[in-house]
Amino acid sequence: MHSLALSTCSLLALAAGPDVFLPRDALPELHSQLEAHDRLFHEVHAAPYGIGIDVGHRDEAALAALEAFALSGELTGHVYDYVQDYSGPGGVGLRGATAALATAHRLVALRQEGASEAALTAARRAVERALLAVHVAVAITGEPGRVARGIQRLVPEDPAAPPIPLSDLREPVPLFDANGDPLPAEKNNGTPRADNSKGALPPGVWSWEDSCSKDQLIGWVTAMGALYDVIADDPNFDPSLVERLRADAAAVGGMLRETHEFQTLDGGKHSYDLVIMDADGRPTQHHDLHPSGLDGIWFPPEAGIANPFNLLMSLGIVTTLWHVSRDPALEDYLYGELYGRRGWLGAIPDQPETMGVFAGPGTNFSGVNMAALALYGALRYETDPAIREVLQRALLEGFFNGADARAARHLKQPFFHALVVATADRTVDLDELTAEAAALLGEFTLAPYLAASRLNCDDVELVAGSCLALDGTELTLDPSLNRAGKVIATAALSPRIRPTSNFDARSDPFEVNDPGAPGRMLPGGDLLSAYWMLRALPRRAPGELGVSPLARPHIPVGGSVGDPPCEDACAEEPPGGDVSPVPDAVEVPDDTSPVVSGDTSPVVSDAGGCSARPRPPLATAFWLLALGLAGVLCRRS
């Protein structure tokens, strides 16, 4: 299908029906393309277990049949007859689970639009399958609150279906050797594992990959929040599904509240919470969510907040887990401890240079995507006006707006626009953002979304520093390479011509050339998430709260469980007192005995390349200079 060029006129004037940001009867060509791709996503990409992953098609005839299926809904035989292979479990937590935003909001949109019962039944079934996948990611590890990096279904749901064409059939590695020591001896960024659920899951059905990193964890947690909101008050779902999801969220929150002892840069040992732990008893390779951690390097408490990016991640993840679980212990931990006693409300980075995300040509766009999800989770489920005011400043001034070419609004990623539309309640033109997102969605070539070759510049043009792009526009090349060593332009490329991705929002939109991956179809989960969110979200005027309809008041910041909920009175003055720049130190809880992790020495990653570096306070900067660690602080998952 051809990409679409859309104007940014007001969508409100184009349609009637439910008062949502992107009505169904506006922009019919866009809806036709996105609905066709949605069919491929749910019926092909998500066929194995409800999570959309990239696939290889068998041949050109199979591709033509799948493209026709996207338009007509008719396909001879089983979908597996047309698929060469499905990608493995690695990275499913982020690129797969996050797309539950699409699955959940699709059901909301169809309900609001009065869709047929057949369409609603299919949409509810898709939600149930995604819910099961999220549950499997927690249950399969066999240890409370530990989460898989990714999962894989080994046998089809329907016994009469052909075998699932899997691409990753590596031999599972036991968690421990004969002596009880964890395997592999050196922790890596994902090892294939057999089901360790101890009977909680049917035997022989699932496998998984361990070492859940912070990007994978926030993907699974984002899915929990989106799916909870769509099932919690819908009588068509079995209440046991709600209780199971709440229990899983509470378990993950419990894991993050545990404290573990690490060696710090001052040569001592200190205990920290907000550590992603694995089923083998060790921290995962990219385990730190605590702002004293920086990819396995730990700063002593007196060094202050070394990693403001981790602070954002923690708040987004814990807020979502509390919203889903309704666990009083998590409520006390989030609002009494993190926002309150540790002073994190006054430490939230709210400017681009303090967020630890943007780093010019070397920006890690996976980090940009994680920051977007963190701010979404922290805001979408938050009702306290004083907290929201600080987070809104971080979202709009620190993350989205700004003159720099890498401010999120300029990245031409509609996913970020949709996340802002869902949460922003300060003065911002939400209709304008919706129109921009719709125009960007129309520039993608979908249904199917192929991993196509995108070569905008030839060798002569690369040397010259400018080139005529595939669509005839002129690109000015940046003299610097990106963090992957690739040539980039000085401005983000249009989706029509830039390299494709299995999750666009975490990829560099400035890259000019990529050979693609012939024969592969990409799920476009972030694109569908943007589309269905805008089609489902009720319109609201600037200033109205962009919150979940199930968000609720909570204890005051700095309070304790049992205190009355913080409602409108909390807006009278900022909770926690001083909403000031980063504090000098972050308090470490002293009411829990340290739990020594398997390896307490600093873990330095050898993967991922240099990402944006946080700007630490002076105390932290002293440690960096004294120990000469600038070269290793560039790595973060």
N, C-alpha and C positions, 0 to 999 in steps of 0.2 A: 504494500500500500504506500502511496506517496505521502511525504510529510506535508503538514499543513502550515500555511502562513496565516496568522490571525491578528486582527487589530486589537488594540488595548482599549476599545470603547467599553462603556459600562455594560456589564452583562445583565444587570438588573432590568434594563430596558428591553432586553431581547426575549424575555420569557415570562410566563406565568407558572403557577403551580406552587409547590412548597417553597417557602421563603428561605432559600439556601443560597450559598455563595455562587454555586455553579449549577443552575437548574438544568434538568434533563432536556427540556425543549429549547434550550439555548445552544447555539453553535452545533448544529446537528452533525456536521462532518467530523468534528472532534469527538463527539460522543460515539459515533459509529466506529471510529478507529479504536478508541479506548475500550469500548465494549467488546470488540472483536479480540483485542489483545487480552482482555480479562478472561475470555473463554479459553484462550490458549494457556494462560497462566494457571487457571484452576483445573482445567481438564488434562493438560499435558505436563506443564512444569511441576505442578503440585500433585500429580497423580499418585506417586508412591506413598506419601504420608501427610499431605495437606500443607506442606511448606514448599514454596516455589523455588526451584533450583534450575541451573542451566542444564541443557540437554544437547546431545548430538543427534542429528537426524540421520537416518540410514543412507539416503541418497537424494538426488534432486526430485525424483518422483515422490518420495515421502514428504519432502519439503513442500511440494506443490499441493499434496493432499492436505497437509496440516494448515497451509495458508487458506485453502478453500474451506476447511473446517472452521477456521476462525470466523469466517463470514457467514457460513450457513448453519453451523452446528451439526453437520452430517459427516460421519466418518465410518467407513466400512471396516469391520473388524475391531480389534482392541488397539488403544493408543500405543501400547508397547510394540505393536507390529511396525510402527513407524520410527521408533526411537532406537538409535544405536547404543546410547548409554546415558545414564544420569550421573552428574558429578557426585563426588563422595561427601563425607560428613564435614570435612574441614571448612571452617568459616560459616557454617549454616546458622550459627547463633545470631550473627549480624545480618548477612545478606539474605537469609531466609526468614528468620523469625520476625525481623522488623517489618516485613511485608504483611504481617498480621494486621497492621493498621489498615491495609486495603481490604482484607477479608472481613474485618469487623465493621468498618464504615460502609462497605457495600451492603451489608444487611440493614444497617440503619437507614441508608438512602432508599433501599427498596421498600422498607416498611413505610417510610414517610410518603413515598410516591404511590402507594396502593398497588404494588406489584401483584402478579398472580400468585396463588398459593403454591403453584409448582416452582416458581422462581424463588419464593421465600423459603420453601423446603430445601431447595438446593443450596441457598445461601446459608441457612442454618446448619446444614450438613458440613459445609466448608468450615464454618466456625468450630464445630465439634471436632473435626479432624485436626485443625490447628491447635485447639485446646489439648488434644491428646499428645501432639508432638511436644508442646511445652511441658506437659506432665512427664513425658518420657525423659526429657532432658534433665529433669531433677531426680526422678526415681531411678534411672538406670545406673547412676553412680553408686548407689547402695549406701551412701553416707549422708547424714542429714544436712540439707542445704547445699551440698556440693552440686555443681552444674556441669553438664557436658559442654565441651566446646562446640560439638556438632553431633548429630545422630544420623543413623541410616537404617531404613527398614529393609530387612533381608528377604522377606516373603510377602507376596501381595495380600491385600485385605480380602480379596475375593479368591477363594481356593481354585476357582475355575479359570482365573486369569492366567496369562502367560507369566513366566518368571520376570521379575523386575530386571531390566538390563542395567546392571551396576558396573561402574568403572573402577571402584575402589574395593577390592577384595583382599587387602593385605591381611596377613596372619595376625590375629589379636595378640597383644603382649600382656602377660599376666601383670597384675598390680604389684605383686611381690614375688621374690624368688624363694627357693626352698628354705632359706635362712630367715625369711621374713623381711628382707631388705627391699625397698621399693625399686621397681624397674620402670624405665631404664635408669641406670645408676646416675646419669646426669639428666636432670629435668630438661625437656625440650618443649616446643611449642605445639605439641599435639601428637599423641601416640594412639594407634588403634587399640581399642579395648572390647572385650566381650561383655555382654550384659552382666552387670554386677548387682542387679536389683534385688537379689535374694528372694526371688519368687514373686515380687510385686508386679512384674511384667511377665507375659507369657513367654516361655522358653523358646529360644531359637528365632525370635522374631526381630530383635533389634541389636544393633551394635552402636558403638559410639567412639568419639575421639575426646581425649582428656585435655587438660591444660587450658581451661577456659580463660581467655584474656578479657580485659576490661571492655573491649569493643564487642566481643561475643556476649558477655554478660548483659550489657545494656540492651542488646538486641532481644535477648530472651525476656528481660524485664519489661521492655517496651511492649512486647507482645502480651505479657500478662495484664498490663494496664488496659490495653485496647480491648482485649477479649473479655475482661471482667466487666467493663462498662456496657458491653452489648448483651451479656447474659444475665447479669445480676438481678434485673427486674423484669425479665422476659419469662412468662410462665411456660413458654414452649420448650425451655431447656430444663433438664432434670436438675433439681436443686443440689444434687450430689456433685455436679460439675463445678458449681460455685464453691462449695465447701472444699473440694479437692484443690481448686486453684488457690483459695485462701491459705490452705495448709502449706502448699508449695511455696507461696510468697513468704509466709511466716518463717519457714525453714531456711530460705535463702537469707532473709533478714537476720535470723539467728546466727547463721554462719558469719555474716559480716560484723556482728557485734562481738564475736570471739576476739580475744587478744592473743597475740603471738609475739615472741621475743626475737628481736633481730639485732645484729651487730650494727652499730652506727658509726658515722665518720669520725667521731671523737674517740673511737676505740672501746667504748662501753657497749652495754646492751640495754635496750629499752623495749617495752611492750607496746604494741600498736594493734588497733582494731582495723576494720575496713581492709582486710586482706582476703584475696580470693584463694580459697583452699581447695585442694584436690582430694580425690578418694584414696590416694596413696599416702595421705597424711602430710604431704608437702604443699607449700604454696605453688600455685601454677607459675609458669615461666614469667608471664606479665601479670603479676598478682597485686600490685599496690593500687589501692584506691585512696589510701590515707594521704593527705597533703604533705606529710613528712617523707613520703616515698617517691622515688624517681626511678622507675624501671629497675627495682631491686637494690638501688642505693638508698640507704636510710640516713636521714639527718636527725640529730638529737633534738628533743623537744624545744630546747632553748634557741634553736636556729630559726624558729618561726615556720611559716607556711612556705615550703620550698616549691610546691607544685600546685598552684591555684587551679589548674586544669583538673586535678584529682578532686579538689574540693567541689567543683561543679559536678563532676561525675558522681560523687558520693551523694550529693543532695538530690540529684535527679533519680538515682537508683533507689535510695532509701525512701524518698517521698512516694514513688510508685509502689514500692513493696508495702508501705503502710496503707496506702489507699486501697490496695487489693486485700490485704490480710486483715485489716482492722485490729491488728495485734497491739494491745496497750503497751507492751514492752517496746515495740518499735516506735509508737507515738512518743513515749517518754524519751527514747534515745534520740529521735529526730529533733523534737522541739525543745525538750528539756536540756539534752546534752549537746548536740551538734550546733543547732542554732543559738542555744542559750549559753550554757556554762562554758563552752569553748569559743563563743563569740563569733561563730561563722557567719552570722548575718552581716556583721560589719566587715567581713573578709571576702565577700563575694566579688570577684573581679568584674568590673563593669566597663572597661575600656579595652580596645583591641590590643594595646601593648601590654596589658596586665593579665590577659586570659591564658597565655601559654599555648595559643593555637596558631596564630598567624606568623609566618616567618618568611615572607616574600617568596622568591622562587623555590626555596626549600620547604615550603609548607607541606605538612603531612595532611592530606585531605581526608584521610580516615579520622584524624583528630578533629577536623572541622565537623565532620558528620557526627562524631561522638558528642561534641559540645552542643550541637543542635538538639540531639536526642536528650541530653542531660537537661538543658534548659526547658525543653518541652515537658519532660516528666516533672521537673520541679515546679513548673507553673500550671500545668494542666490540672493538677490535683490539689492545688493550694488555694485556700479561701481567705487567708489572712491578708488584709490590704497592705499592711506595712511590709510583710515579706514580699508580696507581689511587686511592690514599688521598687524594691532593690533588684529583684530578678528581672523586671521589665527593663530596667536600665541596662542590665547586663545583656539582655536579649537584643534590644534595639540599638543601643549605643556601642556596646562592646562587640556584638556578634554580627548583626545583620546590616545595619546602615554604616555609612562611612565612605570617604572618598577613595580609599585604597582599592586597587583593582581586585584584591582578594577578600574584601568584605563580602559576606555571604550573598547579599542582594545582587552582586555583580557576577556571581559564578554561573549564572544561567542554569541553576538546578531548581526545578519547580518544587522539589521536596522541601527545601528550606522555606520557600514562600508559604507552602501549606502549613508547615509547623508554626510559623509566625501567625498566620491567619487563625489558627486554632487556639492560640494562647494570648495574643496581644490585646491589652485593654487600655493602653495609653493612646495618645493622639496619633493615629496612624490610619491611612486610608486603606482599609481592608479590601474594598472593592477594587482598588487599583492593583493591589498585590494579587488578587484573584485573577484579574485580567492578564497580568504579566505571567502568572503561572500557566494559565490556559494557553497563552501564545507560545510559551516554551514547550509545553506538552505537544502542541501541534507540530513542532519542529523535529520530533523524533519519528523515525521510520519504524513503525511497530506492526505487529500481527502478520508475520513474526518479527521479532527484534533480533537481527542477526549480528554476530560478532564479525562485522564486515571490515575489510581493509579500508583504512582512511589515511591516504598519503597526500597531504596537501602541498608539501614542498619537495622539490627535487634537490639533488646535490648542489647544483649551481645556486639555486635560491637560498639554500641553507648557508652557503658561504657569503652570499650577498646580504643576508640579514633580513630579507623580506621575500614574500612569495605571493603568488596568486592562488587562492584557495580553491577547493573543488567547486564551490558555488560562485566563483568569480570575484569574491571580495579579496581585498589585499590584507595580508597579515604582516605585522611588524614583529620580528623575532626578538626575544629577550636575549641579551648577551650571556646570561647565566643559564645553566641547565637546571632542571628540577631535581628533586631528591633522588629520583631513580636514574639520573644521568641522561634524561631525554630532552630534546629541543622543545622549547615552549614559546608561545607568543606573549605579547605584553598585555593582552586582554583575553578573557575567556572566549572560546570558540562557540559558535552556534552548534546546538545538538545535531543539526543537519550534516555537519562536516567533521566533528571531532571524533576521536576514537570512542568506541562503544565500551560498555562495562557491564558486569553482572550485578553491580549496584552503583549507579552513576554518581550518587551523592558522596561516595567515598573515594572517587577517582579525580585525577587532576584535569580540570576542564581547559587548561592552557596548552596541553600537549597537541602537537600538530600532526604527528605521523604515528601510525601503528599498523602492522601488517594484518591484524585481526586474527581470527581463529576459524578458518573455513570449516563449515559443517556444524557449527555450534549456534544454538538458539539461546538467547538470554532472557531471564524472567522479567526484568523491568519492574521489580517489586517496589522500588522507591517511586517510580513513575505512577504506578497504579495506586500507591498509597496517597500520593498528592491528589490524584484525580478523585478517588472516592471520598477522601476527607472533604474536599471542597464541594463535592456533590451532596454530602451528608450534613455538613455543619450549618446550623441555622444562622442567618445573617444577624448581625448585631451592630449597633452604632459604636464608634470609637468611644472608649470609656467603659463600656459594658465588660463584665468579666469574661475572659476566655477560659472557662473552667469546665471540667467534666460535670455533667448533670448529676453525678453521684458524689462529687466532692463534698466534704462536710467540715464543720468547724473542729478545732482541736484544742488541746491545752495551750495556755499561753507560752510564748517563748521563755525559756528558763524555768517553766513550771514543772509540776510533777503529775504523774497519773493520779486521778482523783480530783484535780482542779477542775472548775467549771470550764466548758469550752470557750475558746477565744472567738468572739464574734465581732460585731461592729466596734466595740470598745477598743479593740486592739489597734484601730487606726488612729487613735488619739495621739499616741506617741510611738516612735519606733520601738518594738520589743527588743530587749537585750541592751537598752540604753544607747550607747554610742554606736552609730552606724558610720564608722570611720575606716580609713585604709587598713591594710593588712596588719593584724596585731603582731607584737614582737614574738609571741610564742603560742603554741597550740598545746592545750592541756591534754595529757594522756590519762585515761581513766585509771584510778588507783583502787577501785573496789573489786577488781577481779585478779586472781592470781595469774601470773604469766603462764602461757602455754608455749613451750619451746617447740618451734617447728623443726622438721627433719634436718634442715640445713639452715643455720642462722647466719652464715656468711653472706656478704652482698652477692647478688646474682646479677651479672651484667649480660644483657642480651646481645647476641650477635646477629640479630635479624631486625629488619624493619627500617634501617637507615636513620638519618637524622630527621627528627621532627621539630616542630616549634619548641623553643625553650621558654619556660616560664621566667619571668623577671623576679628573682627572689629578693626578700628584704636584705638589709645590710648584713645582718648576722649570718644569713645563709651564704651571701656572697663571700664573706670572709672564709667560710669553710671551703668553698669552691676554689678560691684563689690559693689558699694554703696548701691544698692537697692536689692541685693541678689536675682536676677531673673534668675540665671542660670538654675534652674529646669524647668521654664516655657518656656524658649526660644527654647526648643527642638521641638516644634510642628509647622509644616508647611504643608499646603495642597499641 
